[in-house]
Amino acid sequence: MSNLFTGDLSMQNSRLRKDLNAEQLLYVNSELERKGKKKSTAYLLWFFLGNFGAHRFYVGDAIQGILMLLTLGLFGIWTLIDAFLLYYRIEDINAQIEHEAIMTIGNK
């Protein structure tokens, strides 16, 4: 589920990034590019296959994706709500991926 403290994690990531050298920043950016989720992809999946939960599967929320699939997005209501929540879910996932990459550098 979406983390309400994504802003805190993003701020922490920004502070941690300041201490990284160019090679370490390159590593963090490559990890974010490789593992991160794209908002455009998520919204395209939401627009065309939203009632089937395709965007939920894309962001790794398989249980919610299955529930959306079985209920057709709670008859469209859940799908409509996800139009507003999807942006923040992607931000949360990408902040977590970035944080994990920064912490990996710290452990090397």
CYANA upper distance limits for C-alpha pairs under 8 A (distance plus 0.5 A):
  1 MET  CA     61 ASP  CA      8.13
  1 MET  CA     89 ARG  CA      8.45
  2 SER  CA     88 TYR  CA      7.90
  2 SER  CA     89 ARG  CA      5.91
  2 SER  CA     92 ASP  CA      7.07
  3 ASN  CA     89 ARG  CA      8.27
  3 ASN  CA     92 ASP  CA      6.85
  5 PHE  CA      9 LEU  CA      7.09
  6 THR  CA     10 SER  CA      6.53
  6 THR  CA     91 GLU  CA      7.82
  6 THR  CA     92 ASP  CA      5.86
  6 THR  CA     95 ALA  CA      7.41
  7 GLY  CA     11 MET  CA      6.60
  8 ASP  CA     12 GLN  CA      6.61
  9 LEU  CA     13 ASN  CA      6.54
  9 LEU  CA     95 ALA  CA      6.99
  9 LEU  CA     96 GLN  CA      8.03
  9 LEU  CA     99 HIS  CA      8.07
 10 SER  CA     14 SER  CA      6.70
 10 SER  CA     95 ALA  CA      6.30
 11 MET  CA     15 ARG  CA      6.85
 12 GLN  CA     16 LEU  CA      6.68
 13 ASN  CA     17 ARG  CA      6.48
 13 ASN  CA     95 ALA  CA      8.07
 13 ASN  CA     98 GLU  CA      7.69
 13 ASN  CA     99 HIS  CA      6.48
 13 ASN  CA    102 ILE  CA      8.15
 14 SER  CA     18 LYS  CA      7.14
 15 ARG  CA     19 ASP  CA      8.02
 16 LEU  CA     20 LEU  CA      7.67
 16 LEU  CA    102 ILE  CA      7.87
 17 ARG  CA     25 LEU  CA      7.67
 17 ARG  CA    102 ILE  CA      8.05
 20 LEU  CA     24 GLN  CA      6.18
 20 LEU  CA     25 LEU  CA      6.58
 21 ASN  CA     25 LEU  CA      6.67
 22 ALA  CA     26 LEU  CA      6.64
 23 GLU  CA     27 TYR  CA      6.86
 24 GLN  CA     28 VAL  CA      6.80
 24 GLN  CA    105 ILE  CA      7.62
 25 LEU  CA     29 ASN  CA      6.57
 26 LEU  CA     30 SER  CA      6.54
 27 TYR  CA     31 GLU  CA      6.67
 27 TYR  CA    101 ALA  CA      8.24
 28 VAL  CA     32 LEU  CA      6.70
 28 VAL  CA     98 GLU  CA      6.91
 28 VAL  CA    101 ALA  CA      5.97
 28 VAL  CA    102 ILE  CA      6.82
 29 ASN  CA     33 GLU  CA      6.58
 29 ASN  CA     98 GLU  CA      8.33
 30 SER  CA     34 ARG  CA      6.48
 31 GLU  CA     35 LYS  CA      6.34
 31 GLU  CA     36 GLY  CA      7.97
 31 GLU  CA     97 ILE  CA      8.10
 31 GLU  CA     98 GLU  CA      7.88
 31 GLU  CA    101 ALA  CA      7.12
 32 LEU  CA     36 GLY  CA      5.29
 32 LEU  CA     94 ASN  CA      7.35
 32 LEU  CA     97 ILE  CA      6.80
 32 LEU  CA     98 GLU  CA      6.38
 32 LEU  CA    101 ALA  CA      8.41
 35 LYS  CA     97 ILE  CA      7.60
 36 GLY  CA     93 ILE  CA      7.75
 36 GLY  CA     94 ASN  CA      5.82
 36 GLY  CA     97 ILE  CA      7.20
 37 LYS  CA     41 THR  CA      8.32
 37 LYS  CA     42 ALA  CA      8.18
 37 LYS  CA     59 VAL  CA      7.47
 37 LYS  CA     90 ILE  CA      6.78
 37 LYS  CA     93 ILE  CA      7.81
 37 LYS  CA     94 ASN  CA      7.05
 38 LYS  CA     42 ALA  CA      6.87
 38 LYS  CA     90 ILE  CA      7.82
 39 LYS  CA     43 TYR  CA      6.56
 39 LYS  CA     87 TYR  CA      7.20
 39 LYS  CA     90 ILE  CA      7.01
 40 SER  CA     44 LEU  CA      6.61
 41 THR  CA     45 LEU  CA      6.72
 42 ALA  CA     46 TRP  CA      6.59
 42 ALA  CA     55 HIS  CA      5.82
 42 ALA  CA     58 TYR  CA      7.37
 42 ALA  CA     59 VAL  CA      8.15
 42 ALA  CA     86 LEU  CA      8.08
 43 TYR  CA     47 PHE  CA      6.44
 43 TYR  CA     55 HIS  CA      7.76
 43 TYR  CA     83 ALA  CA      8.24
 43 TYR  CA     86 LEU  CA      8.22
 44 LEU  CA     48 PHE  CA      6.69
 45 LEU  CA     49 LEU  CA      5.82
 45 LEU  CA     50 GLY  CA      6.75
 45 LEU  CA     54 ALA  CA      6.33
 45 LEU  CA     55 HIS  CA      5.65
 46 TRP  CA     50 GLY  CA      4.45
 46 TRP  CA     51 ASN  CA      8.23
 46 TRP  CA     53 GLY  CA      7.95
 46 TRP  CA     54 ALA  CA      7.19
 46 TRP  CA     55 HIS  CA      5.71
 46 TRP  CA     79 THR  CA      8.07
 46 TRP  CA     83 ALA  CA      7.88
 49 LEU  CA     53 GLY  CA      7.13
 49 LEU  CA     54 ALA  CA      6.16
 49 LEU  CA     55 HIS  CA      7.98
 50 GLY  CA     54 ALA  CA      6.44
 50 GLY  CA     55 HIS  CA      6.89
 50 GLY  CA     73 GLY  CA      7.57
 50 GLY  CA     79 THR  CA      6.25
 51 ASN  CA     68 MET  CA      6.96
 51 ASN  CA     69 LEU  CA      7.24
 51 ASN  CA     72 LEU  CA      5.24
 51 ASN  CA     73 GLY  CA      4.89
 51 ASN  CA     74 LEU  CA      8.41
 51 ASN  CA     75 PHE  CA      8.06
 51 ASN  CA     76 GLY  CA      6.62
 51 ASN  CA     79 THR  CA      6.31
 52 PHE  CA     65 GLY  CA      7.78
 52 PHE  CA     68 MET  CA      6.26
 52 PHE  CA     69 LEU  CA      4.79
 52 PHE  CA     70 LEU  CA      8.28
 52 PHE  CA     72 LEU  CA      6.11
 52 PHE  CA     73 GLY  CA      6.86
 53 GLY  CA     57 PHE  CA      7.04
 53 GLY  CA     64 GLN  CA      7.96
 53 GLY  CA     65 GLY  CA      4.97
 53 GLY  CA     66 ILE  CA      7.45
 53 GLY  CA     67 LEU  CA      8.36
 53 GLY  CA     68 MET  CA      5.52
 53 GLY  CA     69 LEU  CA      6.04
 53 GLY  CA     72 LEU  CA      8.30
 53 GLY  CA     73 GLY  CA      7.18
 53 GLY  CA     79 THR  CA      8.33
 54 ALA  CA     58 TYR  CA      6.78
 54 ALA  CA     65 GLY  CA      7.09
 55 HIS  CA     59 VAL  CA      6.93
 55 HIS  CA     65 GLY  CA      8.14
 56 ARG  CA     60 GLY  CA      6.82
 56 ARG  CA     61 ASP  CA      5.57
 56 ARG  CA     62 ALA  CA      6.96
 56 ARG  CA     64 GLN  CA      7.00
 56 ARG  CA     65 GLY  CA      5.38
 57 PHE  CA     61 ASP  CA      5.92
 57 PHE  CA     62 ALA  CA      5.54
 57 PHE  CA     64 GLN  CA      8.47
 57 PHE  CA     65 GLY  CA      5.91
 59 VAL  CA     89 ARG  CA      8.37
 59 VAL  CA     90 ILE  CA      7.70
 59 VAL  CA     93 ILE  CA      8.24
 61 ASP  CA     65 GLY  CA      6.57
 62 ALA  CA     66 ILE  CA      6.59
 63 ILE  CA     67 LEU  CA      6.80
 64 GLN  CA     68 MET  CA      6.57
 65 GLY  CA     69 LEU  CA      6.58
 66 ILE  CA     70 LEU  CA      6.66
 67 LEU  CA     71 THR  CA      6.65
 67 LEU  CA     73 GLY  CA      8.11
 68 MET  CA     72 LEU  CA      5.83
 68 MET  CA     73 GLY  CA      4.75
 68 MET  CA     74 LEU  CA      6.85
 68 MET  CA     78 TRP  CA      8.19
 69 LEU  CA     73 GLY  CA      6.99
 71 THR  CA     75 PHE  CA      6.81
 72 LEU  CA     76 GLY  CA      7.06
 73 GLY  CA     77 ILE  CA      6.94
 73 GLY  CA     78 TRP  CA      5.57
 73 GLY  CA     79 THR  CA      5.63
 74 LEU  CA     78 TRP  CA      5.88
 74 LEU  CA     79 THR  CA      7.91
 76 GLY  CA     80 LEU  CA      6.69
 77 ILE  CA     81 ILE  CA      6.88
 78 TRP  CA     82 ASP  CA      6.62
 79 THR  CA     83 ALA  CA      7.17
 80 LEU  CA     84 PHE  CA      8.08
 81 ILE  CA     85 LEU  CA      7.07
 82 ASP  CA     86 LEU  CA      5.93
 83 ALA  CA     87 TYR  CA      8.25
 84 PHE  CA     88 TYR  CA      8.47
 85 LEU  CA     89 ARG  CA      6.81
 86 LEU  CA     90 ILE  CA      6.73
 87 TYR  CA     91 GLU  CA      6.84
 88 TYR  CA     92 ASP  CA      6.57
 89 ARG  CA     93 ILE  CA      6.73
 90 ILE  CA     94 ASN  CA      6.62
 91 GLU  CA     95 ALA  CA      6.56
 92 ASP  CA     96 GLN  CA      6.72
 93 ILE  CA     97 ILE  CA      6.75
 94 ASN  CA     98 GLU  CA      6.58
 95 ALA  CA     99 HIS  CA      6.57
 96 GLN  CA    100 GLU  CA      6.66
 97 ILE  CA    101 ALA  CA      6.77
 98 GLU  CA    102 ILE  CA      6.76
 99 HIS  CA    103 MET  CA      6.60
100 GLU  CA    104 THR  CA      6.57
101 ALA  CA    105 ILE  CA      7.03
102 ILE  CA    106 GLY  CA      7.04
103 MET  CA    107 ASN  CA      6.87
104 THR  CA    108 LYS  CA      7.05
